[in-house]
Amino acid sequence: MSNVGKKRKIVLENGKEITIRYIKFSDLNAIWENYNEVVDEGRYLPAFEHVTSNYEKKTWYQDLIGLGNLCIVAQDKSLDSDEDIVGQCTIEDVQWEASDHVGVLGIIVRKSHRNMDIGYHLIEFSLEEAQENGKEKIILTVFETNKHAISLYQKLGFDTVGVRKKHFFMNGQYIDEILMEKWIGD
Ligand SMILES: CC(C)(COP(=O)(O)OP(=O)(O)OC[C@H]1O[C@@H](n2cnc3c(N)ncnc32)[C@H](O)[C@@H]1OP(=O)(O)O)[C@@H](O)C(=O)NCCC(=O)NCCS
């Protein structure tokens, strides 16, 4: 991937300066801390277990780089250097060879940094990079109950294309999974 040094500085309404850039190996622990925090929240991802092993983290990173998948992070340099990655957006290939033009989007913003537009900027930058890397369509899935994420995706031009009814069972109730996509090709 030729753009790995590319970055963008954004200034949030609250004056905070955030750097949006490609992932580095040294970001790994912070990224998985952000993931584990969302697992603990228990209402946005269909996962129950933390990722803690260094082996698992490194394997994920090696696969990401090896397969040419995209991971864009948001860095808040005003924080302690070990914990300054406050969000991440991945766009990964789907399994099928005939769907090489399609990427699957995933996003997490750390709880302390939500509702500051970081998610919007992370996705906007990631879509631009995915397009430069030849992707033409971006797909994602989201819990029907995750109104904030759905609103963000809609503002970025994603359309709802389907619903998997009662696809997850969490906290004693079924949750529908919404399928969304955005065409970014010509
Ligand atoms: C969903 C999530 C990634 C959103 O990130 P965020 O940084 O809080 O979102 P933002 O601050 O960028 O967006 C906030 C609002 O401003 C809007 N917005 C932000 N920047 C904008 C811009 N430049 N132009 C137009 N709208 C904008 C967003 O659409 C959203 O609208 P809303 O208030 O109607 O909901 C975050 O809440 C999160 O990590 N949640 C837990 C994990 C999760 O749910 N992941 C997604 C699983 S599918």
The ligand as a Tripos MOL2 file, in Angstrom:
@<TRIPOS>MOLECULE
LIG
   48    50     1     0     0
SMALL
NO_CHARGES

@<TRIPOS>ATOM
      1 C1        -20.4690    4.5890   16.3790 C.3       1 LIG1
      2 C2        -19.2060    5.3910   16.6870 C.3       1 LIG1
      3 C3        -18.0350    4.8020   15.9160 C.3       1 LIG1
      4 C4        -19.4510    6.8450   16.2390 C.3       1 LIG1
      5 O1        -18.2700    7.5880   16.4390 O.3       1 LIG1
      6 P1        -18.3340    9.0940   16.9970 P.3       1 LIG1
      7 O2        -16.9640    9.6260   16.9240 O.co2     1 LIG1
      8 O3        -19.0010    9.0940   18.3290 O.co2     1 LIG1
      9 O4        -19.3090    9.7810   15.9250 O.3       1 LIG1
     10 P2        -19.2420   11.3190   15.4390 P.3       1 LIG1
     11 O5        -18.9910   12.1950   16.6040 O.co2     1 LIG1
     12 O6        -18.3050   11.4050   14.3000 O.co2     1 LIG1
     13 O7        -20.7120   11.5780   14.9120 O.3       1 LIG1
     14 C5        -21.6080   12.2900   15.7560 C.3       1 LIG1
     15 C6        -22.7100   12.9380   14.9730 C.3       1 LIG1
     16 O8        -22.2250   13.9840   14.1470 O.3       1 LIG1
     17 C7        -22.4460   13.7260   12.7890 C.3       1 LIG1
     18 N1        -21.2860   14.2820   12.0550 N.ar      1 LIG1
     19 C8        -20.0390   14.3260   12.5330 C.ar      1 LIG1
     20 N2        -19.2360   14.9920   11.6680 N.ar      1 LIG1
     21 C9        -20.0060   15.3880   10.6270 C.ar      1 LIG1
     22 C10       -19.7640   16.1300    9.4340 C.ar      1 LIG1
     23 N3        -18.5370   16.6320    9.1550 N.pl3     1 LIG1
     24 N4        -20.7800   16.3280    8.5900 N.ar      1 LIG1
     25 C11       -22.0160   15.8450    8.8610 C.ar      1 LIG1
     26 N5        -22.3190   15.1520    9.9880 N.ar      1 LIG1
     27 C12       -21.3300   14.9330   10.8750 C.ar      1 LIG1
     28 C13       -22.6360   12.2440   12.8050 C.3       1 LIG1
     29 O9        -23.3670   11.7160   11.7520 O.3       1 LIG1
     30 C14       -23.4090   12.0250   14.0880 C.3       1 LIG1
     31 O10       -24.7730   12.4160   14.0040 O.3       1 LIG1
     32 P3        -25.8820   12.2030   15.1550 P.3       1 LIG1
     33 O11       -25.5890   13.2130   16.2300 O.co2     1 LIG1
     34 O12       -27.1660   12.4390   14.4810 O.co2     1 LIG1
     35 O13       -25.7310   10.8020   15.6970 O.co2     1 LIG1
     36 C15       -18.8990    5.3940   18.2200 C.3       1 LIG1
     37 O14       -20.0240    5.8530   18.8980 O.3       1 LIG1
     38 C16       -18.4960    4.0300   18.7670 C.2       1 LIG1
     39 O15       -17.3350    3.6460   18.7200 O.2       1 LIG1
     40 N6        -19.4780    3.2670   19.3030 N.am      1 LIG1
     41 C17       -19.1940    1.9700   19.8880 C.3       1 LIG1
     42 C18       -18.7000    0.9640   18.8670 C.3       1 LIG1
     43 C19       -19.6410    0.8680   17.7050 C.2       1 LIG1
     44 O16       -20.8460    1.0000   17.8340 O.2       1 LIG1
     45 N7        -19.0670    0.6100   16.5210 N.am      1 LIG1
     46 C20       -19.8460    0.4420   15.3110 C.3       1 LIG1
     47 C21       -20.3750   -0.9480   15.2560 C.3       1 LIG1
     48 S1        -21.2990   -1.2180   13.7620 S.3       1 LIG1
@<TRIPOS>BOND
     1     1     2 1
     2     2     3 1
     3     2     4 1
     4     2    36 1
     5     4     5 1
     6     5     6 1
     7     6     7 2
     8     6     8 1
     9     6     9 1
    10     9    10 1
    11    10    11 2
    12    10    12 1
    13    10    13 1
    14    13    14 1
    15    14    15 1
    16    15    16 1
    17    15    30 1
    18    16    17 1
    19    17    18 1
    20    17    28 1
    21    18    19 ar
    22    18    27 ar
    23    19    20 ar
    24    20    21 ar
    25    21    22 ar
    26    21    27 ar
    27    22    23 1
    28    22    24 ar
    29    24    25 ar
    30    25    26 ar
    31    26    27 ar
    32    28    29 1
    33    28    30 1
    34    30    31 1
    35    31    32 1
    36    32    33 2
    37    32    34 1
    38    32    35 1
    39    36    37 1
    40    36    38 1
    41    38    39 2
    42    38    40 1
    43    40    41 1
    44    41    42 1
    45    42    43 1
    46    43    44 2
    47    43    45 1
    48    45    46 1
    49    46    47 1
    50    47    48 1
@<TRIPOS>SUBSTRUCTURE
     1 LIG1         1 GROUP 0 **** ****
